[in-house]
Amino acid sequence: VGYDEGGQLTEAVRRKPYSVVLFDEIEKAHPDVLNILLQILDDGHISDAHGKVVNFENTVIVMTSNAGSNTKGGALGFDRSASQAGRDKALKGLESFLRPEFLNRVDEIVYFNQLTPENFQAIARMMLSELEGVLKEKGIALTYDQSVLDYLTTASYSQAYGARNLRRQIQKDLEDPIATLLIDRYNDPFRLIRVTAEDGKLSLAAE
């Protein structure tokens, strides 16, 4: 929702009052959007450009933010865990662009720990499973071993960019080469793609 697109929000909620409204990366929102949100959180309704009141009492509003993710923290100390330090940084980040009256009207702030390399491997398995499903529809099996997961994790792990970086890595090293392989082998079809990791790169073998 841009700063001049409030009408889209009110019209959508008017049509479906029992909705979940997501504001992704709220720190990038125009101040006018934050003012509208504050009114919704405070009064439970707003008026559209035609003066019609739109009720938000049955609407769940979710806001996401990367606040504090790029802030360098100090020493943890003896009584502070890494998780608590992350929570403190996130709250400080939110306070840098949200007024106290706004934060006081938020029912709950849920903090998510940063992804670990182990998390990346689990996400890589899920993304590869999706790729397996796409290839299966074409009658092609995909096989890979642990070295592939290790490579993808090492090549893409980033606390700053999260799983999006992993998605880009899979597209670059697997999805794009497989698409090229399908085109090049159009007259010479295959039923299996073996993926291995050697010498810091992935290798694909079509059989």
Backbone as CSV, one residue per row, in Angstrom:
resi,resn,N_x,N_y,N_z,CA_x,CA_y,CA_z,C_x,C_y,C_z
1,VAL,0.850,-1.184,0.000,0.000,0.000,0.000,0.886,1.234,0.000
2,GLY,0.807,2.036,-1.013,1.568,3.277,-1.067,0.855,4.365,-0.283
3,TYR,1.524,5.522,-0.166,0.936,6.568,0.673,-0.358,7.113,0.087
4,ASP,-0.573,6.943,-1.226,-1.775,7.460,-1.858,-2.753,6.348,-2.226
5,GLU,-2.585,5.165,-1.663,-3.399,4.022,-2.056,-4.259,3.505,-0.918
6,GLY,-4.583,4.395,0.033,-5.407,3.971,1.153,-6.735,3.412,0.720
7,GLY,-7.273,3.919,-0.416,-8.567,3.445,-0.911,-8.563,1.965,-1.216
8,GLN,-7.453,1.433,-1.673,-7.366,0.002,-1.956,-7.537,-0.803,-0.672
9,LEU,-6.971,-0.313,0.410,-7.080,-1.005,1.691,-8.513,-0.978,2.205
10,THR,-9.134,0.192,2.216,-10.492,0.300,2.746,-11.484,-0.501,1.906
11,GLU,-11.309,-0.488,0.592,-12.226,-1.229,-0.274,-12.100,-2.732,-0.047
12,ALA,-10.856,-3.207,0.116,-10.639,-4.636,0.341,-11.243,-5.083,1.663
13,VAL,-11.092,-4.279,2.717,-11.634,-4.642,4.031,-13.148,-4.494,4.055
14,ARG,-13.674,-3.523,3.319,-15.129,-3.377,3.255,-15.755,-4.638,2.644
15,ARG,-15.107,-5.179,1.618,-15.643,-6.368,0.959,-15.442,-7.627,1.791
16,LYS,-14.307,-7.693,2.478,-13.996,-8.867,3.317,-13.531,-8.405,4.690
17,PRO,-14.478,-8.076,5.571,-14.103,-7.538,6.891,-13.363,-8.530,7.784
18,TYR,-13.577,-9.822,7.575,-12.860,-10.832,8.354,-11.601,-11.221,7.574
19,SER,-10.591,-10.395,7.701,-9.389,-10.562,6.889,-8.128,-10.438,7.731
20,VAL,-7.042,-10.927,7.155,-5.710,-10.689,7.702,-5.006,-9.745,6.726
21,VAL,-4.591,-8.598,7.219,-3.928,-7.596,6.383,-2.448,-7.588,6.743
22,LEU,-1.603,-7.820,5.753,-0.162,-7.893,5.982,0.535,-6.655,5.431
23,PHE,1.321,-6.007,6.278,2.194,-4.907,5.861,3.623,-5.417,5.980
24,ASP,4.217,-5.743,4.851,5.561,-6.310,4.848,6.600,-5.192,4.892
25,GLU,7.621,-5.381,5.739,8.697,-4.391,5.900,8.109,-3.012,6.204
26,ILE,7.458,-2.922,7.350,6.740,-1.709,7.732,7.666,-0.506,7.840
27,GLU,8.977,-0.754,8.050,9.912,0.365,8.170,10.030,1.166,6.869
28,LYS,9.590,0.578,5.750,9.667,1.273,4.465,8.384,2.035,4.132
29,ALA,7.411,1.976,5.035,6.121,2.613,4.774,6.228,4.136,4.827
30,HIS,5.434,4.785,4.001,5.356,6.248,4.009,4.741,6.699,5.342
31,PRO,5.158,7.835,5.883,4.586,8.322,7.148,3.062,8.405,7.133
32,ASP,2.476,8.722,5.959,1.015,8.793,5.882,0.380,7.432,6.131
33,VAL,1.045,6.374,5.674,0.539,5.027,5.909,0.589,4.699,7.400
34,LEU,1.670,5.098,8.058,1.786,4.858,9.500,0.714,5.621,10.266
35,ASN,0.394,6.821,9.804,-0.662,7.599,10.454,-2.019,6.927,10.298
36,ILE,-2.272,6.369,9.111,-3.529,5.655,8.886,-3.595,4.420,9.771
37,LEU,-2.485,3.707,9.852,-2.427,2.517,10.703,-2.656,2.860,12.161
38,LEU,-2.087,3.952,12.602,-2.266,4.377,13.986,-3.734,4.649,14.272
39,GLN,-4.421,5.265,13.323,-5.847,5.532,13.498,-6.640,4.228,13.559
40,ILE,-6.261,3.265,12.711,-6.949,1.971,12.721,-6.741,1.264,14.050
41,LEU,-5.495,1.265,14.522,-5.182,0.598,15.785,-5.850,1.292,16.966
42,ASP,-6.030,2.597,16.862,-6.596,3.368,17.965,-8.125,3.311,17.975
43,ASP,-8.734,3.563,16.810,-10.191,3.677,16.741,-10.889,2.413,16.245
44,GLY,-10.153,1.575,15.519,-10.784,0.377,14.964,-11.534,0.635,13.677
45,HIS,-11.422,1.846,13.151,-12.091,2.167,11.881,-11.448,3.411,11.289
46,ILE,-11.637,3.584,9.991,-11.204,4.793,9.306,-12.257,5.155,8.269
47,SER,-12.193,6.373,7.771,-13.103,6.810,6.714,-12.353,6.849,5.398
48,ASP,-13.024,6.410,4.336,-12.368,6.422,3.031,-12.492,7.801,2.393
49,ALA,-12.053,7.917,1.144,-12.044,9.210,0.470,-13.444,9.779,0.266
50,HIS,-14.468,8.910,0.355,-15.851,9.352,0.163,-16.576,9.562,1.482
51,GLY,-15.821,9.482,2.573,-16.425,9.714,3.882,-17.119,8.511,4.482
52,LYS,-17.029,7.354,3.815,-17.665,6.150,4.344,-16.763,5.500,5.391
53,VAL,-17.345,5.119,6.510,-16.585,4.505,7.591,-16.365,3.025,7.293
54,VAL,-15.116,2.585,7.419,-14.771,1.177,7.201,-14.305,0.595,8.537
55,ASN,-14.963,-0.480,8.964,-14.703,-1.081,10.264,-13.569,-2.110,10.166
56,PHE,-12.602,-1.987,11.053,-11.470,-2.918,11.087,-11.487,-3.785,12.345
57,GLU,-12.607,-3.792,13.068,-12.658,-4.505,14.340,-12.498,-6.017,14.181
58,ASN,-12.842,-6.541,13.013,-12.716,-7.983,12.770,-11.515,-8.314,11.890
59,THR,-10.617,-7.366,11.784,-9.434,-7.532,10.933,-8.189,-7.728,11.793
60,VAL,-7.374,-8.706,11.405,-6.094,-8.927,12.069,-5.011,-8.259,11.223
61,ILE,-4.260,-7.382,11.835,-3.208,-6.662,11.118,-1.850,-7.207,11.549
62,VAL,-1.079,-7.639,10.565,0.256,-8.182,10.811,1.268,-7.292,10.111
63,MET,2.299,-6.897,10.831,3.350,-6.067,10.261,4.684,-6.780,10.432
64,THR,5.469,-6.857,9.373,6.797,-7.459,9.477,7.851,-6.361,9.377
65,SER,9.013,-6.642,9.927,10.095,-5.661,9.890,11.436,-6.359,10.050
66,ASN,12.452,-5.775,9.440,13.829,-6.233,9.636,14.551,-5.331,10.621
67,ALA,13.793,-4.598,11.404,14.368,-3.624,12.333,15.396,-4.280,13.246
68,GLY,16.557,-3.651,13.329,17.598,-4.132,14.223,18.462,-5.233,13.661
69,SER,18.095,-5.773,12.487,18.846,-6.910,11.952,20.247,-6.529,11.513
70,ASN,20.434,-5.259,11.155,21.761,-4.810,10.710,22.486,-3.985,11.770
71,THR,21.912,-3.979,12.974,22.528,-3.205,14.053,23.551,-4.044,14.789
72,LYS,24.750,-3.514,14.952,25.778,-4.234,15.676,25.508,-4.141,17.171
73,GLY,25.556,-5.293,17.824,25.302,-5.307,19.254,26.594,-5.313,20.035
74,GLY,26.481,-4.957,21.309,27.644,-4.963,22.175,27.846,-6.340,22.768
75,ALA,28.680,-6.424,23.783,28.954,-7.702,24.434,27.690,-8.239,25.085
76,LEU,27.538,-9.562,25.060,26.347,-10.169,25.613,26.305,-10.064,27.138
77,GLY,27.424,-10.161,27.778,27.425,-10.157,29.228,27.112,-11.543,29.764
78,PHE,27.149,-11.684,31.078,26.970,-12.997,31.683,25.505,-13.405,31.781
79,ASP,24.599,-12.431,31.762,23.200,-12.766,32.000,22.314,-12.472,30.795
80,ARG,22.924,-12.298,29.624,22.123,-12.025,28.431,22.427,-13.066,27.362
81,SER,21.384,-13.720,26.866,21.554,-14.695,25.811,21.584,-13.980,24.466
82,ALA,22.037,-14.697,23.442,22.044,-14.119,22.093,20.621,-13.794,21.654
83,SER,19.660,-14.645,22.059,18.264,-14.417,21.703,17.741,-13.124,22.328
84,GLN,18.040,-12.910,23.606,17.580,-11.696,24.279,18.244,-10.466,23.690
85,ALA,19.527,-10.586,23.349,20.230,-9.466,22.731,19.576,-9.115,21.399
86,GLY,19.158,-10.148,20.640,18.481,-9.914,19.369,17.142,-9.222,19.567
87,ARG,16.414,-9.629,20.607,15.135,-8.985,20.907,15.337,-7.508,21.241
88,ASP,16.367,-7.233,22.030,16.636,-5.847,22.417,16.974,-4.996,21.199
89,LYS,17.762,-5.557,20.284,18.132,-4.821,19.071,16.906,-4.572,18.196
90,ALA,16.028,-5.585,18.108,14.825,-5.443,17.289,13.917,-4.354,17.852
91,LEU,13.728,-4.349,19.173,12.872,-3.335,19.789,13.465,-1.943,19.602
92,LYS,14.772,-1.828,19.764,15.434,-0.542,19.568,15.274,-0.080,18.120
93,GLY,15.355,-1.042,17.184,15.167,-0.707,15.782,13.758,-0.210,15.507
94,LEU,12.753,-0.850,16.111,11.364,-0.416,15.933,11.145,0.986,16.487
95,GLU,11.758,1.241,17.634,11.595,2.552,18.271,12.234,3.671,17.454
96,SER,13.117,3.298,16.515,13.788,4.320,15.707,12.870,4.917,14.644
97,PHE,11.772,4.222,14.286,10.887,4.770,13.256,9.402,4.708,13.632
98,LEU,9.060,4.045,14.726,7.675,4.010,15.178,7.531,4.795,16.476
99,ARG,6.538,5.683,16.511,6.332,6.494,17.702,5.831,5.628,18.866
100,PRO,6.092,6.043,20.106,5.661,5.261,21.265,4.173,4.957,21.262
101,GLU,3.348,5.926,20.837,1.904,5.698,20.830,1.508,4.614,19.825
102,PHE,2.317,4.450,18.782,2.058,3.384,17.808,2.403,2.024,18.428
103,LEU,3.602,1.924,18.985,4.034,0.661,19.591,3.123,0.244,20.735
104,ASN,2.595,1.211,21.487,1.727,0.891,22.619,0.393,0.309,22.188
105,ARG,0.056,0.473,20.909,-1.215,-0.056,20.414,-1.056,-1.396,19.696
106,VAL,0.167,-1.893,19.639,0.423,-3.220,19.061,0.244,-4.267,20.151
107,ASP,-0.612,-5.255,19.891,-0.928,-6.262,20.914,0.276,-7.109,21.287
108,GLU,1.056,-7.507,20.283,2.184,-8.388,20.573,3.266,-8.223,19.517
109,ILE,4.500,-8.243,19.974,5.653,-8.216,19.069,6.317,-9.584,19.140
110,VAL,6.381,-10.272,18.012,6.957,-11.615,17.934,8.335,-11.507,17.291
111,TYR,9.336,-11.928,18.013,10.708,-11.866,17.510,11.133,-13.237,16.989
112,PHE,11.720,-13.265,15.801,12.214,-14.501,15.215,13.739,-14.494,15.246
113,ASN,14.307,-15.559,15.778,15.761,-15.675,15.799,16.307,-15.724,14.377
114,GLN,17.541,-15.287,14.204,18.156,-15.348,12.885,18.373,-16.807,12.478
115,LEU,18.290,-17.053,11.184,18.456,-18.408,10.671,19.885,-18.893,10.879
116,THR,20.000,-20.161,11.224,21.303,-20.793,11.401,21.639,-21.605,10.157
117,PRO,22.884,-22.045,10.000,23.227,-22.921,8.868,22.372,-24.191,8.859
118,GLU,22.038,-24.714,10.040,21.183,-25.901,10.107,19.799,-25.592,9.554
119,ASN,19.279,-24.389,9.859,17.995,-23.977,9.303,18.068,-23.901,7.780
120,PHE,19.197,-23.380,7.269,19.378,-23.255,5.828,19.325,-24.628,5.154
121,GLN,19.941,-25.620,5.780,19.926,-26.961,5.192,18.505,-27.508,5.135
122,ALA,17.743,-27.275,6.202,16.353,-27.749,6.225,15.524,-27.044,5.149
123,ILE,15.745,-25.738,4.990,15.017,-24.986,3.960,15.451,-25.438,2.577
124,ALA,16.744,-25.724,2.409,17.244,-26.207,1.124,16.550,-27.513,0.744
125,ARG,16.364,-28.399,1.715,15.672,-29.665,1.439,14.248,-29.407,0.934
126,MET,13.568,-28.451,1.569,12.199,-28.135,1.155,12.174,-27.553,-0.255
127,MET,13.112,-26.658,-0.547,13.149,-26.049,-1.883,13.496,-27.077,-2.949
128,LEU,14.411,-27.990,-2.625,14.757,-29.045,-3.577,13.598,-30.011,-3.758
129,SER,12.821,-30.203,-2.697,11.640,-31.061,-2.802,10.628,-30.450,-3.777
130,GLU,10.498,-29.124,-3.729,9.614,-28.442,-4.677,10.118,-28.646,-6.105
131,LEU,11.429,-28.541,-6.301,12.008,-28.741,-7.626,11.795,-30.180,-8.084
132,GLU,11.928,-31.121,-7.154,11.673,-32.525,-7.487,10.244,-32.708,-7.981
133,GLY,9.291,-32.028,-7.332,7.895,-32.138,-7.732,7.651,-31.615,-9.128
134,VAL,8.294,-30.492,-9.470,8.151,-29.912,-10.806,8.713,-30.864,-11.863
135,LEU,9.884,-31.438,-11.585,10.510,-32.351,-12.542,9.748,-33.663,-12.657
136,LYS,9.160,-34.106,-11.542,8.405,-35.354,-11.548,7.226,-35.272,-12.511
137,GLU,6.619,-34.075,-12.597,5.506,-33.878,-13.530,5.961,-34.039,-14.978
138,LYS,7.259,-33.858,-15.223,7.810,-34.031,-16.565,8.398,-35.427,-16.750
139,GLY,8.206,-36.265,-15.734,8.717,-37.633,-15.820,10.202,-37.739,-15.553
140,ILE,10.752,-36.771,-14.809,12.194,-36.740,-14.538,12.433,-36.805,-13.035
141,ALA,13.329,-37.695,-12.621,13.698,-37.805,-11.205,14.934,-36.963,-10.927
142,LEU,15.023,-36.448,-9.700,16.173,-35.647,-9.278,16.798,-36.291,-8.051
143,THR,18.092,-36.558,-8.111,18.785,-37.121,-6.951,19.965,-36.230,-6.567
144,TYR,20.242,-36.173,-5.278,21.377,-35.390,-4.775,21.788,-35.975,-3.433
145,ASP,22.976,-35.629,-2.978,23.454,-36.146,-1.700,23.730,-34.991,-0.736
146,GLN,24.266,-35.342,0.421,24.514,-34.347,1.465,25.475,-33.262,1.016
147,SER,26.402,-33.607,0.124,27.373,-32.607,-0.331,26.694,-31.440,-1.031
148,VAL,25.567,-31.709,-1.673,24.821,-30.645,-2.363,24.218,-29.686,-1.340
149,LEU,23.657,-30.239,-0.274,23.094,-29.406,0.787,24.182,-28.582,1.462
150,ASP,25.337,-29.213,1.680,26.460,-28.498,2.296,26.913,-27.342,1.415
151,TYR,26.999,-27.605,0.104,27.424,-26.556,-0.829,26.431,-25.388,-0.827
152,LEU,25.135,-25.701,-0.948,24.122,-24.646,-1.007,24.137,-23.805,0.268
153,THR,24.317,-24.462,1.401,24.355,-23.735,2.670,25.571,-22.816,2.740
154,THR,26.727,-23.340,2.395,27.963,-22.550,2.445,27.921,-21.380,1.465
155,ALA,27.395,-21.635,0.272,27.396,-20.612,-0.775,26.367,-19.510,-0.537
156,SER,25.303,-19.808,0.208,24.213,-18.839,0.311,23.955,-18.308,1.712
157,TYR,24.587,-18.898,2.728,24.238,-18.505,4.097,24.500,-17.027,4.347
158,SER,23.471,-16.344,4.814,23.573,-14.919,5.110,22.532,-14.561,6.148
159,GLN,22.964,-14.018,7.277,22.010,-13.576,8.292,21.261,-12.344,7.813
160,ALA,21.877,-11.556,6.954,21.251,-10.318,6.484,20.151,-10.578,5.467
161,TYR,20.397,-11.500,4.516,19.445,-11.725,3.426,18.554,-12.937,3.631
162,GLY,18.901,-13.791,4.590,18.040,-14.914,4.925,17.850,-15.894,3.788
163,ALA,16.670,-16.549,3.778,16.412,-17.626,2.833,16.279,-17.138,1.394
164,ARG,16.051,-15.842,1.200,15.980,-15.332,-0.179,17.292,-15.589,-0.909
165,ASN,18.394,-15.481,-0.177,19.701,-15.732,-0.771,19.818,-17.185,-1.219
166,LEU,19.260,-18.085,-0.418,19.268,-19.510,-0.758,18.431,-19.769,-2.005
167,ARG,17.285,-19.110,-2.096,16.437,-19.261,-3.281,17.184,-18.830,-4.534
168,ARG,17.889,-17.710,-4.450,18.647,-17.235,-5.610,19.757,-18.216,-5.983
169,GLN,20.393,-18.801,-4.966,21.484,-19.749,-5.227,20.957,-20.987,-5.939
170,ILE,19.819,-21.496,-5.504,19.233,-22.673,-6.130,18.813,-22.370,-7.563
171,GLN,18.281,-21.177,-7.771,17.901,-20.811,-9.135,19.132,-20.740,-10.042
172,LYS,20.194,-20.122,-9.529,21.407,-19.925,-10.324,22.119,-21.249,-10.615
173,ASP,22.254,-22.103,-9.589,23.070,-23.310,-9.737,22.287,-24.552,-10.140
174,LEU,20.968,-24.512,-10.011,20.185,-25.703,-10.347,19.069,-25.433,-11.348
175,GLU,18.173,-24.519,-11.003,16.995,-24.329,-11.843,17.352,-23.834,-13.243
176,ASP,18.222,-22.836,-13.325,18.599,-22.311,-14.650,19.360,-23.352,-15.477
177,PRO,20.360,-24.040,-14.911,21.057,-25.079,-15.690,20.137,-26.215,-16.116
178,ILE,19.184,-26.589,-15.258,18.249,-27.659,-15.616,17.362,-27.209,-16.763
179,ALA,16.910,-25.943,-16.719,16.080,-25.421,-17.812,16.851,-25.450,-19.128
180,THR,18.122,-25.067,-19.077,18.972,-25.107,-20.277,19.147,-26.537,-20.758
181,LEU,19.328,-27.466,-19.815,19.493,-28.874,-20.155,18.253,-29.426,-20.847
182,LEU,17.079,-29.044,-20.371,15.825,-29.512,-20.974,15.693,-29.030,-22.415
183,ILE,16.142,-27.796,-22.643,16.069,-27.254,-24.006,17.087,-27.941,-24.914
184,ASP,18.330,-28.070,-24.426,19.387,-28.670,-25.241,19.115,-30.139,-25.556
185,ARG,18.455,-30.820,-24.620,18.202,-32.254,-24.803,16.757,-32.537,-25.214
186,TYR,16.129,-31.563,-25.861,14.721,-31.734,-26.243,14.527,-32.956,-27.132
187,ASN,15.467,-33.189,-28.055,15.376,-34.341,-28.959,16.097,-35.566,-28.418
188,ASP,16.637,-35.432,-27.234,17.340,-36.542,-26.587,16.903,-36.586,-25.112
189,PRO,15.652,-36.948,-24.867,15.081,-36.876,-23.509,15.809,-37.778,-22.510
190,PHE,15.701,-37.412,-21.258,16.313,-38.173,-20.170,15.295,-38.304,-19.036
191,ARG,15.574,-39.217,-18.118,14.623,-39.492,-17.043,15.220,-39.284,-15.653
192,LEU,16.469,-38.901,-15.589,17.119,-38.739,-14.295,18.175,-37.640,-14.349
193,ILE,18.199,-36.809,-13.299,19.254,-35.803,-13.145,19.954,-36.066,-11.813
194,ARG,21.255,-36.326,-11.878,22.053,-36.524,-10.660,22.831,-35.242,-10.384
195,VAL,22.722,-34.773,-9.162,23.425,-33.543,-8.778,24.474,-33.891,-7.726
196,THR,25.685,-33.443,-7.965,26.774,-33.644,-7.005,27.528,-32.333,-6.823
197,ALA,28.235,-32.235,-5.721,29.051,-31.051,-5.453,30.513,-31.446,-5.427
198,GLU,31.286,-30.816,-6.309,32.722,-31.105,-6.383,33.487,-29.832,-6.664
199,ASP,34.616,-29.671,-5.984,35.514,-28.540,-6.222,34.801,-27.190,-6.139
200,GLY,33.901,-27.060,-5.162,33.235,-25.780,-4.940,32.182,-25.406,-5.944
201,LYS,31.610,-26.396,-6.650,30.533,-26.105,-7.586,29.662,-27.345,-7.750
202,LEU,28.462,-27.143,-8.308,27.548,-28.251,-8.534,27.721,-28.788,-9.945
203,SER,27.575,-30.098,-10.069,27.637,-30.754,-11.378,26.344,-31.500,-11.610
204,LEU,25.803,-31.387,-12.821,24.566,-32.069,-13.191,24.862,-33.118,-14.251
205,ALA,24.313,-34.311,-14.044,24.452,-35.379,-15.034,23.064,-35.888,-15.383
206,ALA,22.723,-35.822,-16.672,21.412,-36.275,-17.146,21.533,-37.674,-17.716
207,GLU,20.636,-38.560,-17.300,20.676,-39.947,-17.771,19.307,-40.362,-18.307
